[in-house]
Amino acid sequence: MQRKAVRSRREVRTLTLKGRICIADKAPSSGKLTAYDVGYLVLYVQLLDACADGATADEIASEILGIDPAREPARAQRAVESHLRRARWMRETGYRLLATW
């Protein structure tokens, strides 16, 4: 059974363009697992690894999320913060919900 996540227009930028992933400006924040979460599990692991390795927010925005922090500083900051928050949620809580997905 395939489930659909309810997402607002602000949160959705999830299509692939020319082989490059498009990241939502803001990661989901609900207490439920979403299709976005499942689709970006590898990204969440990459974010946690980069954080553990001491990467800066600008490096994460540029190299992992594909957002230029010099051109879009507010968007880069918002995306890094929300995706790291969601990655941590997945590590601590959300992973349990994968079994019922």
N, C-alpha and C positions, 0 to 999 in steps of 0.2 A: 504494500500500500504506500503510495507516494503522498507526502504531506506538503502543503504549500504554506509558506510563511507569509504573514501579513506584514508588509513593509510600507513605510511612508515614502513619498516621492523624494524627500530630503535624504533618506538613507540608502537609496538605490542608485548604484552605478556599478553594476555587476556583470556587464557583458565584456567579452574579450574583443579588443580592437587591435587588428594587425598583430596578433600573437602576444599582446601585452594585456595583463589583467587590469581591470578597472576596479578600483577600491571605492567603497562607499565613503562619503565624507565623514560619516559617523557609524561606528559598529553598532549592532543591536544592543539593547540594554535590558531587555526583558529577562525574567527569571526562567524563561523557557528556551529550549534549543530551537534554532531557526534553520531554514534552508541555507541562509548565508553562513551560519556557523559551520555547518557540515561541509559546505563548498570551500570554505577557507581554513580548514583544520591545519593544513600544511603551513599556511601563512601564519597562523597563531603560534605554531611551534618555532618557525623562523624568528618571529618577534621575541619570543621568550629566550631563544638562544642568543640573539643579538644583544638583548638586555643583559644577559648573564655575562656576555663577553665585553660589556662596557661600551657598547655603541651609543653614540649620542642620538638625540631625537632627530636631528637633521640627517644623520646617516641612515637612520631607520626610515624616515620619510622618503628620502631619495632612493636608497638602494633596495628597500623591500616594498614600500607602498607605491613607489613610482611617482611621488609628488615632489616637485621642486620647491624646497623651503624658501629659497630666495625670491621666487616669483609669487608663491602663495603661502606666506608664513602662517596666517591664521588657519587656513585649511590643513596645512601640514601638521600643525600643533594639535588641532582638533582630532585629526585622523589618527595620529600616533597615540595620543592619550586614550581615545575611546577604544582603539584596537588592542592596545596593551591591557587596558582594563578588562576587555572581553576575553583576551587570551588567558589572563590570570583567572578569570571566572571559569573558563573551560577547564583549566588545569585543576582547580580546586573543587568545582561543583558540576559543571556542565558535562564533563566526560561521563558521568553516571547515566545521563539521559541518552547517550548514544545507543545503549542496548535496546531501548524502546523506540528508537527512531524508525 
